[in-house]
Amino acid sequence: MTRKDITIKWIAYLVGLVVISAFNFNVLSRLPLALPLLLPMSAVAVGVLEGPKFGALFGMAAGILASCTGHKGLYCIPLLALLGWVCGLVVQYVLRRDLVGHFICAAVAALLWEVWHVG
């Protein structure tokens, strides 16, 4: 990939992050159901697709966006960065980088996220 392609890809990731955040905080927060947060799932997705370094970077951007919207506080920044990094490492060394690996990482991340907030 050329530098231009990588730049376009990361701009698309960041635009998607803003759209996911707006949808999560404006639409899903009004539903009476207990829905998982979409920002950790986006950090998991980028960690699975791009690897640990870029997963941590995207998780940090998602954490900054989550704390700027006032949803969870400042601890979201290192927590989402750690989540993206760990999912990237798991896919790099344990699981395959496909849909099944993503589903496994997303299910474990959602479980850990809920345990963190309940405990």
Contact map, one row per residue, 1 for C-alpha under 8 A:
11101100000000000000000000000000000000000000000000000000000000000000000000000000000000000000000000000000000000000000000
11111100000000000000000000000000000000000000000000000000000000000000000000000000000000000000000000000000000000000000000
11111110000000000000000000000000000000000000000000000000000000000000000000000000000000000000000000000000000000000000000
01111111000000000000000000000000000000000000000000000000000000000000000000000000000000000000000000000000000000000000000
11111111100000000000000000000000000000000000000000000000000000000000000000000000000000000000000000000000000000000000000
11111111110000000000000000000000000000000000000000000000000000000000000000000000000000000000000000000000000000000000000
00111111111000000000000000000000000000000000000000000000000000000000000000000000000000000000000000000000000000000000000
00011111111100000000000000000000000000000000000000000000000000000000000000000000000000000000000000000000000000000000000
00001111111110000000000000000000000000000000000000000000000000000000000000000000000000000000000000000000000000000000000
00000111111111000000000000000000000000000000000000000000000000000000000000000000000000000000000000000000000000000000000
00000011111111100000000000000000000000000000000000000000000000000000000000000000000000000000000000000000000000000000000
00000001111111110000000000000000000000000000000000000000000000000000000000000000000000000000000000000000000000000000000
00000000111111111000000000000000000000000000000000000000000000000000000000000000000000000000000000000000000000000000000
00000000011111111100000000000000000000000000000000000000000000000000000000000000000000000000000000000000000000000000000
00000000001111111110000000000000000000000000000000000000000000000000000000000000000000000000000000000000000000000000000
00000000000111111111000000000000000000000000000000000000000000000000000000000000000000000000000000000000000000000000000
00000000000011111111100000000000000000100100000000000000000001000000000000000000000000000000000000000000000000000000000
00000000000001111111110000000000000000000000000000000000000000000000000000000000000000000000000000000000000000000000000
00000000000000111111111000000000000000000000000000000000000000000000000000000000000000000000000000000000000000000000000
00000000000000011111111100000000000001100000000000000000000000000000000000000000000000000000000000000000000000000000000
00000000000000001111111110000000000001100000000000000000000000001100000000000000000000000000000000000000000000000000000
00000000000000000111111111100000000000000000000000000000000000000000000000000000000000000000000000000000000000000000000
00000000000000000011111111110000000000000000000000000000000000000000000000000000000000000000000000000000000000000000000
00000000000000000001111111111000000011000000000000000000000000000000000000000000000000000000000000000000000000000000000
00000000000000000000111111111000000000000000000000000000000000000000000000000000000000000000000000000000000000000000000
00000000000000000000011111111100000000000000000000000000000000000000000000000000000000000000000000000000000000000000000
00000000000000000000011111111110000000000000000000000000000000000000000000000000000000000000000000000000000000000000000
00000000000000000000001111111110001000000000000000000000000000000000000000000000000000000000000000000000000000000000000
00000000000000000000000111111111000000000000000000000000000000000000000000000000000000000000000000000000000000000000000
00000000000000000000000001111111000000000000000000000000000000000000000000000000000000000000000000000000000000000000000
00000000000000000000000000111111100000000000000000000000000000000000000000000000000000000000000000000000000000000000000
00000000000000000000000000001111110000000000000000000000000000000000000000000000000000000000000000000000000000000000000
00000000000000000000000000000011111000000000000000000000000000000000000000000000000000000000000000000000000000000000000
00000000000000000000000000000001111100000000000000000000000000000000000000000000000000000000000000000000000000000000000
00000000000000000000000000010000111110000000000000000000000000000000000000000000000000000000000000000000000000000000000
00000000000000000000000000000000011111000000000000000000000000000000000000000000000000000000000000000000000001000000000
00000000000000000000000100000000001111111000000000000000000000000000000000000000000000000000000000000000000000000000000
00000000000000000001100100000000000111111100000000000000000000000000000000000000000000000000000000000000000000000000000
00000000000000001001100000000000000011111110000000000000000001100100000000000000000000000000000000000000000000000000000
00000000000000000000000000000000000011111111000000000000001001000000000000000001001000000000000000000000000011000000000
00000000000000000000000000000000000011111111100000000000000000000000000000000000000000000000000000000000010011000000000
00000000000000001000000000000000000001111111110000000000001001000000000000000000000000000000000000000000000000000000000
00000000000000000000000000000000000000111111111000000011011001000000000000000001101100000000000000000000000000000000000
00000000000000000000000000000000000000011111111100000010001000000000000000000000001100110000000000000100110010000000000
00000000000000000000000000000000000000001111111110000000000000000000000000000000000100000000000000000100010000000000000
00000000000000000000000000000000000000000111111111100110010000000000000000000000000100000000000000000000000000000000000
00000000000000000000000000000000000000000011111111111111010000000000000000000000000111110000000000000000000000000000000
00000000000000000000000000000000000000000001111111110010000000000000000000000000000100110010000010001100000000000000000
00000000000000000000000000000000000000000000111111100000000000000000000000000000000000010000000010000000000000000000000
00000000000000000000000000000000000000000000011111111110000000000000000000000000000000010000000000000000000000000000000
00000000000000000000000000000000000000000000011111111110000000000000000000000000000010111011000000000000000000000000000
00000000000000000000000000000000000000000000001101111111000000000000000000000000000111111001000000000000000000000000000
00000000000000000000000000000000000000000000001001111111100000000000000000000000000010010000000000000000000000000000000
00000000000000000000000000000000000000000000011001111111110000000000000000000000000110000000000000000000000000000000000
00000000000000000000000000000000000000000011011101111111111000000000000000000000101110110000000000000000000000000000000
00000000000000000000000000000000000000000010001000011111111100000000000000000001111110000000000000000000000000000000000
00000000000000000000000000000000000000000000000000001111111110000000000000000000100100000000000000000000000000000000000
00000000000000000000000000000000000000000010011000000111111111000000000000000000100100000000000000000000000000000000000
00000000000000000000000000000000000000010111000000000011111111100000000000001001111110000000000000000000000000000000000
00000000000000000000000000000000000000000000000000000001111111110000000000001101100000000000000000000000000000000000000
00000000000000000000000000000000000000000000000000000000111111111000000000001000000000000000000000000000000000000000000
00000000000000001000000000000000000000110110000000000000011111111100000000001001000000000000000000000000000000000000000
00000000000000000000000000000000000000100000000000000000001111111110000001011111100000000000000000000000000000000000000
00000000000000000000000000000000000000000000000000000000000111111111000001011000000000000000000000000000000000000000000
00000000000000000000100000000000000000000000000000000000000011111111100000000000000000000000000000000000000000000000000
00000000000000000000100000000000000000100000000000000000000001111111111110011000000000000000000000000000000000000000000
00000000000000000000000000000000000000000000000000000000000000111111111111011000000000000000000000000000000000000000000
00000000000000000000000000000000000000000000000000000000000000011111111000000000000000000000000000000000000000000000000
00000000000000000000000000000000000000000000000000000000000000001111111000000000000000000000000000000000000000000000000
00000000000000000000000000000000000000000000000000000000000000000111111110000000000000000000000000000000000000000000000
00000000000000000000000000000000000000000000000000000000000000000111111110000000000000000000000000000000000000000000000
00000000000000000000000000000000000000000000000000000000000000000110011111110000000000000000000000000000000000000000000
00000000000000000000000000000000000000000000000000000000000000000110011111110000000000000000000000000000000000000000000
00000000000000000000000000000000000000000000000000000000000000110010000111111000000000000000000000000000000000000000000
00000000000000000000000000000000000000000000000000000000000000000000000111111110000000000000000000000000000000000000000
00000000000000000000000000000000000000000000000000000000000000110110000111111111000000000000000000000000000000000000000
00000000000000000000000000000000000000000000000000000000001111110110000001111111100000000000000000000000000000000000000
00000000000000000000000000000000000000000000000000000000000100100000000000111111110000000000000000000000000000000000000
00000000000000000000000000000000000000000000000000000000000000100000000000111111111000000000000000000000000000000000000
00000000000000000000000000000000000000010010000000000001001101100000000000011111111100000000000000000000000000000000000
00000000000000000000000000000000000000000010000000000011111100100000000000001111111110000000000000000000000000000000000
00000000000000000000000000000000000000000000000000000001001000000000000000000111111111000000000000000000000000000000000
00000000000000000000000000000000000000010011000000000011001000000000000000000011111111100000000000000000000010000000000
00000000000000000000000000000000000000000011111100010111111000000000000000000001111111110000000000000000000000000000000
00000000000000000000000000000000000000000000001000111111001000000000000000000000111111111000000000000000000000000000000
00000000000000000000000000000000000000000000001000010000000000000000000000000000011111111100000000000000000000000000000
00000000000000000000000000000000000000000001001100110010000000000000000000000000001111111110000000000000100000000000000
00000000000000000000000000000000000000000001001111111010000000000000000000000000000111111111000000000000000000000000000
00000000000000000000000000000000000000000000000000110000000000000000000000000000000011111111110000000000000000000000000
00000000000000000000000000000000000000000000000000000000000000000000000000000000000001111111111000000000000000000000000
00000000000000000000000000000000000000000000000100100000000000000000000000000000000000111111111110001000000000000000000
00000000000000000000000000000000000000000000000000110000000000000000000000000000000000011111111110000000000000000000000
00000000000000000000000000000000000000000000000000000000000000000000000000000000000000001111111000000000000000000000000
00000000000000000000000000000000000000000000000000000000000000000000000000000000000000001111111100000000000000000000000
00000000000000000000000000000000000000000000000000000000000000000000000000000000000000000111111110001000000000000000000
00000000000000000000000000000000000000000000000000000000000000000000000000000000000000000011011111011000000000000000000
00000000000000000000000000000000000000000000000110000000000000000000000000000000000000000011001111101100000000000000000
00000000000000000000000000000000000000000000000000000000000000000000000000000000000000000000000111111100000000000000000
00000000000000000000000000000000000000000000000000000000000000000000000000000000000000000000000011111110000000000000000
00000000000000000000000000000000000000000000000000000000000000000000000000000000000000000000000101111111000000000000000
00000000000000000000000000000000000000000000000100000000000000000000000000000000000000000010001111111111100000000000000
00000000000000000000000000000000000000000001100100000000000000000000000000000000000000000000000011111111110000000000000
00000000000000000000000000000000000000000000000000000000000000000000000000000000000000000000000000111111111000000000000
00000000000000000000000000000000000000000000000000000000000000000000000000000000000000000000000000011111111100000000000
00000000000000000000000000000000000000000001000000000000000000000000000000000000000000100000000000001111111110000000000
00000000000000000000000000000000000000001001100000000000000000000000000000000000000000000000000000000111111111000000000
00000000000000000000000000000000000000000000000000000000000000000000000000000000000000000000000000000011111111100000000
00000000000000000000000000000000000000000000000000000000000000000000000000000000000000000000000000000001111111110000000
00000000000000000000000000000000000000011001000000000000000000000000000000000000001000000000000000000000111111111000000
00000000000000000000000000000000000100011000000000000000000000000000000000000000000000000000000000000000011111111100000
00000000000000000000000000000000000000000000000000000000000000000000000000000000000000000000000000000000001111111110000
00000000000000000000000000000000000000000000000000000000000000000000000000000000000000000000000000000000000111111111000
00000000000000000000000000000000000000000000000000000000000000000000000000000000000000000000000000000000000011111111100
00000000000000000000000000000000000000000000000000000000000000000000000000000000000000000000000000000000000001111111110
00000000000000000000000000000000000000000000000000000000000000000000000000000000000000000000000000000000000000111111111
00000000000000000000000000000000000000000000000000000000000000000000000000000000000000000000000000000000000000011111111
00000000000000000000000000000000000000000000000000000000000000000000000000000000000000000000000000000000000000001111111
00000000000000000000000000000000000000000000000000000000000000000000000000000000000000000000000000000000000000000111111
00000000000000000000000000000000000000000000000000000000000000000000000000000000000000000000000000000000000000000011111
